[in-house]
Amino acid sequence: MISGFGLTKKFGDFTAIDKVSFKFDEGIIGLVGQNGAGKSTLFRMISDVLSFDDGMIIIDGMRHNEVEAKRSLFFLPDDPYVDKNDTIDDMLQFYSNFIDIDTAKFYSFIEKFELDRKRRLNNFSKGMRRQAFIALALSTRCKYLLLDEAFDGLDPIIIESLKSELFAAKEEGKTIVISSHNIAQLERMVDRFVILSAGSLSEGESDSVSFVKFQAYFTEDVTKEMLESKGIKVVTFQKYGSITNFAVIEEDVLEEKLSAYNSILLERIPISGEELITLRMIFLKGAK
């Protein structure tokens, strides 16, 4: 298990991570948040690439900067290091100096992804380079994998192929934490989501809040401010011609408050998993 306790990281006057505590235990975990929310910073702190100002990180009972703890973890950044002249073979040789890698498994991935071992990585597309490094990550014998924006630049067919490999790694006992600002990519893959918003992390406080989405045709020009004047906690509000879609926080007398505005149509509509995570992110950001 990777546990963080009261982590804080500042860059000058800017607080990137603000008293964050978490537990990454088992399975595939999605770390989601908007660009700039602090996802990469948190990964760099866990992997001891970046120091922090306060708090503690424990990996399987050890401080995160102890040798054995670091050996159990592989961090794949959004822009991993590669020499300008390196081929896939060179990349493997370089990282083998620091990480225990199953070479046969690595080359089976390279063959499956149809990547040219002798071609310079800098001549690959971003998506092809990403495939090569994901192959490296999945071939390590590390217990924990931190994958930063792992699917950025990959087409949907490749992503679907990688899902089965991630599930297989999970079955082997690996804990995989994948950061992304694209919730849809992770929705059918992860066991649970963790939300990072403006430097603060949520694994449960927004889960206790229920959201409901409405589609309405009001006979008057109803605005977000008018709904809020009735005590309705509006999270999102959009108008499409005569139709208004809005998501609010669930409460006992919600329909009674909405009845103050005459409507031809007022119905609850489903919220997708992606929308639900987005609503939680918006709610957390507004609550700060």
N, C-alpha and C positions, 0 to 999 in steps of 0.2 A: 504494500500500500504506500502511496505517496500522500503525505499530509502536509498542509501548510497552515501556519498559525500566525495570525496578525501581521501578514506581510505588507510592508510599505516600501515603495520605491519612488523617489523624487528625482526629477531632472531640473535643478535650479528651483524655481518657484512652482513648477508644474508637478502635481502629484499624479504619476502614471498608474500606480497601484496603491489602493487606499485600505489598509487594515484587512486584507483578504485572508480568509481561512477556507480550506477545502479538504476533501478526501477523494483521491482517485484510486478506487479499489480494484475492480475487475471489469472485464468486458470492453466494449467500445464506447467511448464517451465523446460527445460533441461539445466543444468549447466554442460558443457562438457569441458574436458581438459585432458591432459596426467597426469599420476601419478606424483605427486609432483608439479602440476601447482598452487596449493593453494586453491583448492575447499573446503577441510575440514577446513582449516584455516578461510576462509571467513564465512562458516557456524557457526563456533565457535565464531567468532566476532559478528555476527548478534544476536546469542542467548545469548550473554554476558557471555559465558564460558571463552572467551579469550579477554583480553584487546587489544587495538590498540594504535599506536603511534600518529596518526593524523587522522583527519576526523570526520565524524558524521554519525550516523544511526538513521533514524526516522521511527517509525512504527505507522501508522494511526495518525500522528501529534504529537506523543509522542517520547521522547528519548527512545532508545531501552532498557535501563536499568531501566526504570520506571516499577513499579509493574504491572500495567494494560497492558503495552506493552508486558511484558514477559509472562503474562497469555494468551495472544492471540496466542502464538507461541509454537510449539512442534518441538524439534530438535532430530532426530534419527541419532546418530553417526554410523559410520561403525562398531564399537565394543561397543555396549551399555552395561551399568553396569547391572550385575545380580550376586547375591550372589551364591556361589557354591552349596548351598543346596536348592535354590529356585525352586519351581514349578511355573506353569503358574498362579495359584491362588495367590501365594506369590508375584509374579511380579506385578500383578494387584493391590494388596493391597499396595505394596510399592509405586508405581507411583501414586496411588490415593491420596496420602498425598500431592502431589504437583500439580496435573493436574486434571481438571474436565473431567471425563471419563464416557461415556455411557456404563455401565456394560453389559446391554442386547446385545447391538451391538457387544461388544468385544467378548462375549461368542458365539455369532452367527458366528463370523469369526473363532473362535477356532474350533467350530464344523464343519464348512465348510472345514477348512484346515485339519481336522481329526488329531488334536494334542491332546495328552494325558495330561489332566489337572493335574494329580497327579505325572507325571514323572518329575524328576529333569531336568531343562533346560540345565544343563551342560552335560547331557547324550544325548541331542538332537544333530543332525547334525547341521552344520553351517546354512544350508538352512532352517531347521525346526525352529531354533532360530530366523532367520531372518523373517520367516512367523509370528511368535508369536509377534515380535516387530512391524511389519507392521500392524498387527491386532490392536495392542495398539495405534499406531499412527492414524489409520483411525477411531478409536473409541473415540478419544479425541474431545472435543468441541472447540478446538482451530481453529482459522481462518486460520492460516498459518502453513504449514507443511514443514520442511526442512529434506529431506531424503538423507542421505549420502551413496552413492553406494547401493541404496535400493535393487537392484536385484542381488547383488553379491552372488553366491552360490546357486541360484535358477534355477531349470530346466525350459525349455521353456514352458511346460504345466502350471506350477504354475504362471509364468510371465503373460501368456495370461489371466489366471483367475484373477490376480491382476489388470490388466488393466481396467476391467469393474468396479472394486471397486474404482479405482482412478477416473474414469470418473464420477461415482456416487457422489464421494466426491466433485468433481469440480462443479457438478450441485447443490450441497448444498451450494455453495458459498465459498468453501475453495480455497486458493491459495496454490499450491503444487510445490515446487522447488526440483527437483531430480538431484543429481550430479552423474556423471558416466564418466568413460573413455571408455565405450562401447557404441558408438553412435547408433549401429544397434538396441540395445535393446529399445532405446527411440524414434526411428525415426517415428513410427506410433502411438505414444502416446502423445507427447508434442505439445503444441500450438506454441512454438517457442524455439529456442536454444539461449543460451548465452555462449560465448566461453571465457574460462580463460586460458591464455597462459603465462607462465613465470611471474606470478604475475600481469598481466595486463588483463583487461576484455574488450571484444568487443561485442557490441550489434548492430553495424552498420557500423563501418569503413571498415570492409572487405566486407560487403554486396554491397558496391559501386564498388567493383572490380569483373569483370566477368572472369570466368575461362572456358577454352575449352580444351577438351582432343582429342588427335589424335592417330590413329593407322597408322603406316607407314612401308613400305618395301623400304628402301633406297638401291640404287645400289652401295653405298660406305659406309664405316664404319663411320657413323655420331655419334658424342658424344654430351653429354650435353654442354660441353664447346664450341663446334662448333656452336651450336644453339645460345648460349648466346653471341658469338662473333658477331652475326648479330643483337644484340639488343633484342633478344627474351627473355622474362622473364620466365624461366623454373621453375616450382614448383615441379614436380615429373618427373622422367625419368627412365624407365625400358626397358631392352632388353630381349626378349624371342626368342632365336635363331635368325632367320633373321627378326623377327618382333620387331618393337620398339613402345612402348606406352609412351606417354609423355603428361603431362598437363601443360599448359602455361596460362599466363594472356592474355585475349582477347585484340586485338588492330586492327585498321583499315587495316593495310597493312601486316597482319600476313601471309597469303598465299603467298604474294609476296616475303617475306623474306625466307619462306620455299622453294620456287621454286629455290633457289640457290643450292639446293641439289637434284640431280636426284633421282626420286623414281618411282617404279612400282605401288605402292599403297600409297595413302595419303588421309585419310578420317577422318572426325570428328565422334567421337563415344559418346554415351550418358554418362552423369555423374549422378550416383545415389545420393540420398540425403545424405547417409553416406559418400560417397566420397567427396561431396561438403563441408560438415562440416570439414572433414579431411584436405582438401585443404586450407580452411580458417585458420585452426589451424597452418598448416605449413607456410602459408603466414605471419601470425601474428608473429610467432616465428622468421622468417627470417627478418622481418621488424624492430625488436627491436635492 
